[in-house]
Amino acid sequence: MGREFVDDFDLWADHYDNTVQGEDRQYQEVFKDYDIILDEVAGHTIGNVLEFGVGTGNLTEKLLRLGHKVYGVEPSKKMREKALEKLPDLPLHDGDFLEFPKPDGPIQSIVSSYAFHHLTDNEKKQGNREI
Ligand SMILES: C[S@@+](CC[C@H](N)C(=O)[O-])C[C@H]1O[C@@H](n2cnc3c(N)ncnc32)[C@H](O)[C@@H]1O
């Protein structure tokens, strides 16, 4: 998978949390009920979790609070840095939906929030097969 898209997320990393909190007018509709949606995803998760597109770690934080072990995958270096500021002990790896280091233990749930739509239809099919 090409990584051209990563630059945009590197640039967004520093103010991403402000955006999801509604400070960025153009994204207010996109991130409406963001926190409720992440709670909903976290609430449907069981066991050890593989999370794709961790971003700044907002879903991850909720999963950890619920007692899950999380293995994170995130292609943007800046996003990984932001997530690790909040969650320094998180196993967080460079990778994407199609190519990622395999978790070293059993996984019961695979989650992702606000990330899968960044793939093309073909990549989505490939990603689903890989998962
Ligand atoms: C809008 S943010 C969502 C971050 C976080 N999951 C959340 O709910 O706030 C999208 C994230 O997905 C990552 N991403 C983009 N394309 C990806 C891909 N092909 N595979 C995995 N992650 C990807 C981006 O780097 C970014 O961190």
The ligand as an ORCA input file, in Angstrom:
! r2SCAN-3c Opt
* xyz 0 1
  C      -9.253     10.321     11.403
  S      -7.898      9.468     12.206
  C      -8.731      8.396     13.399
  C      -7.857      8.141     14.610
  C      -8.533      7.353     15.736
  N      -8.838      6.005     15.344
  C      -9.781      8.053     16.219
  O     -10.852      7.425     16.227
  O      -9.677      9.222     16.593
  C      -7.444      8.268     10.966
  C      -6.194      7.490     11.357
  O      -6.075      6.366     10.488
  C      -4.752      6.289     10.033
  N      -4.771      5.674      8.699
  C      -4.937      6.267      7.502
  N      -4.866      5.367      6.513
  C      -4.629      4.173      7.110
  C      -4.414      2.848      6.618
  N      -4.436      2.596      5.334
  N      -4.195      1.844      7.506
  C      -4.190      2.123      8.836
  N      -4.365      3.361      9.357
  C      -4.589      4.356      8.504
  C      -4.239      7.727     10.012
  O      -2.827      7.813     10.052
  C      -4.922      8.315     11.235
  O      -4.151      8.188     12.388
*
